Amino acid sequence: MNIFLLSLAIVVAGGAIPLFTHRKMMLTKWVYLATTLIGCITGLLALFSSVESLGEMAWSWSWLHAFTLAFSCDHLSFFFLLPIFIICPLAAIYSFSYFDKTENSLRMAVSFFCTNILIASMALVTMAANILAFALVWEIMSLSSYVLVMYDYEKAITRTAGYLYFLFAQVGALLIFAAFGVIFSHTGSMSFDQFATVPAEAKLVVFFLAFLGFGSKAGVLPLHIWLPHAHPAAPSHISAIMSGVMIKMGIYGIFRVYVSLGSTELVIGQAVLVFGMVSGVLGVLYALGKHNLKRLLAYHSVENIGIILMGAGIGMIGVSHDNVVMAGFGFAGSLLHVLNHSIFKSLLFFGAGAVIKETGTGHVDQMGGLMKRMPVTGRTFLVGSVSISGLPPFNGFISEFLIYFAAFQGLAYTNVTMILAILAIISLAVIGGLASFCFTKVVGIVFLGEARTALAEEASEGNWFLTLPMGILAGACLVIGLFPGNFINLAFWGLSELIPSGQVDKAAIGTIGANLALASRLFLFIFIVLVFVRKLLYRSKVVSQGPTWGCGFTRPTARIQYTGTSYARSVVNFFRPFAMVRETEVRLEKIFPGRTVYEARVDDIAEVGIHRGVALPLLTLLGKFRWIQHGNVQLYIGYIIVTISILLLVSFI
C-alpha cells in the first residue's frame, strides 16, 4: 500500500516541479520525464508485487472530520490500472519531443502538471471504495482532462471542443451522482459494499442512470459527441491518454456498478449489447466518412467502445441465463479489448501526432508518400491499423475472437437472446470489414503514393522520443497476438468479481488460447514464407522503375490520386440512412468551363439530432429569460433572498 501511494505521490510531484522550473525548458522536460517514469514504473511494480494480497491494498482518510475517503484494490481494479501505468509513461516519453517551442514553456508546464494529476486521479478512480471518494477523484479527472484539451486555447475551435467536453463531462457526472443519490436514499451508506442491498425495483433505475453517466465519459453513442471534437484539439499524446486510457474509466464505472448491484436482470445485458452494436457500427461508419486524421481515430474510439460493450452485454446476458461459458468469454473478451484498445489506439494517435507535426496538417488528403520519409512511423502505424481491424496475427484479433465465441453461445437459445446473438455476430463482422476498409484508406492515402503537398514532400522521421513509444506498442500488439494464452488468463483473472473464476473450465480457456496462438503464428509464418519466396523469384530479375501510368495524361500530378472522399464514397452511400451526406458539386457544363468543385461531408446523425432537437430549442427557451440578467445588483440580492425564503418554507413544510 505504502509503495503504491508513494508512486502516485512521485507522479504528482513530477507534474508539479515543472511549474517552478519552466523557464529552463530542457531541464523541465528531463525532470518531468524522469519522475513520471519512476512513479509509473513504481506503481506497476507495486501492483504486481501485491497480486497475492490485493485485499491489503486498502486505506482510508477522514475528510473534513465528517466524511471518509476509502480506497481498495481488487482484480477488476488491478486490470484497469494496467493501461494507466503502461500507456502514460510512454506518453511522457513522446511528449519530450512533441513539445519543442520555448515560448510555450509555461503552457507546457501546466500541461505536464494536469497530465500527472490526470494519471493519479484515474488510478484512484479504479480504487475508490465509496461514493464520496469516487465522486471526488472523478471530478478531478474530468477537470484536469478539460484543461489538457484546452492546450491551444487561443484557437476558437479548441475552445468549442473544450466547452463541449466540459458540458458532457458534467452532465454525465450529474447522472452518476443521481444514481448514487438513489442508492444512498435506500441504504443510508456511501460504501460500494452496500449497493447490493438496494431494492430490486430500484436497481434498474440506478444501473441505467449510471450507464448513461459513465457512457458519456466512455463515448457511447449518442453521448459521444464531445469525443471527435476533443481529440483533434488536444496534443496527440494527450489524445492517446484520453482515448487509450481515460474513456476506459467510463467502462470501469459500468462494470463496477454492475458488480456492486449484483443484479442479474436480463434487460441490463440486452440494453448494453444494443448500445454496443449501435456504437460499434455507426462509430466505424462515421470514421470512414472523416478525413481529419485525429477525428477519424476519435470515431474509431467510439467503435471500439462499442465492441467492449458488446462483450460486456453478452457476458451480462450469460449471467442472466446462468451460462458460465457465455458470461466468462464475453466478459473476458471485453476486458482484454480494454487492454488491447489502449495499446493500439495509443499507437495510432502517436503515429498521427508524428505525421501532423511533420506535415503541418491533419487532413489526410494533404499528406501522401510518408512511408518512404517516415518508415518507422509508417510501419508501426500499419501494425496499429491491422490490430484495430481485428486481423491476425495482432492483438485485436484475440479479444474480438473471444467476443465472437461468447456470441455464438447465444445461438443455443430460442428467444430474444438468439436474435441478439445473431445481430452481435453480424455487427462484429460489419465493424471488422468497415474498419479494414477505413484503414486501407488511411494507410494508402497518408503513407503510400506521392506527396500531395510541399510539407509532406519534405517530411522526415522524428527522433527516438517519438518513435520509441510507437515501437514498444507495435511490439506489444504482436506479442499479445502471438502469445495470447497468458493475456487471456489475465483477463479471466480480472473478471473474478464478475464471474467466479472457478466456474470457468480452465481447460477450455487453455485450448482456445493455444488454438488462437497457433492460428496467429501460422498466419505470420505463411506471410514470412511468401515474402521470402517473392524475394527469391525476383532475385535474378531486373526491376525497372518508371512513372505511374497517367491514364493518357502526359504530365500526371499528385492531384490525380485517390482522395479520402472518392475512396470511401461508395461505402458511405450504402449507409446513407445512418450517415447524413452533404455534397457540394460544380460540374463541367460549358465549352470553356470554370473551376470544378466537389466536396462531401458526412455528418454525425446523433450530433445533428441533439443540436437541432435539444440545443437550439433550449437556447431559444432560455433566451426568453434574458430579461432577468439586467445588471441591477439590488434585484440580484432580492432573487437570493426570495430563493432562500422559498427553500426555508419548503423545508419546514
Secondary structure, DSSP 8 states (H G I E B T S, - for coil): -HHHHHHHHHHHHHHHTHHHHTTSHHHHHHHHHHHHHHHHHHHHHHHHHTGGGGGG-EEEEEETTTEEEEEE--HHHHHHHHHHHHHHHHHHHHHHHH---GGGHHHHHHHHHHHHHHHHHHHHHTTB-BHHHHHHHHHHHHHHHHHHHTTTTTSHHHHHHHHHHHHHHHHHHHHHHHHHHHHHHHH---BGGGGGGS-HHHHHHHHHHHHHHHHHHHT-TTS-TTHHHHHHHS-HHHHHHIIIIIHHHHHHHHHHHHHHHT---HHHHHHHHHHHHHHHHHHHHHHHT--BHHHHHHHHHHHHHHHHHHHHHHHHHHHHTT-HHHHHHHHHHHHHHHHHHHHHHHHHHHHHHHHHHHHS--BGGG---HHHHSHHHHHHHHHHHHHHTT-TTSHHHHHHHHHHHHHHHGGG-SSHHHHHHHHHHHHHHHHHHHHHHHHHHHHHHHHSS--SSHHHHT-----HHHHHHHHHHHHHHHHHHHS-HHHHHHHHHHTTTTS-GGGS-HHHHHHHHHHHHHHHHHHHHHHHHHHHHHHHHHTTS---------TT-SS--GGGS--HHHHHHHHHHHTTTTEEEEEEEE---SSS----EEEEEEEEHHHHHHIIIIIHHHHHHHHTTGGG----HHHHHHHHHHHHHHHHHHHH-
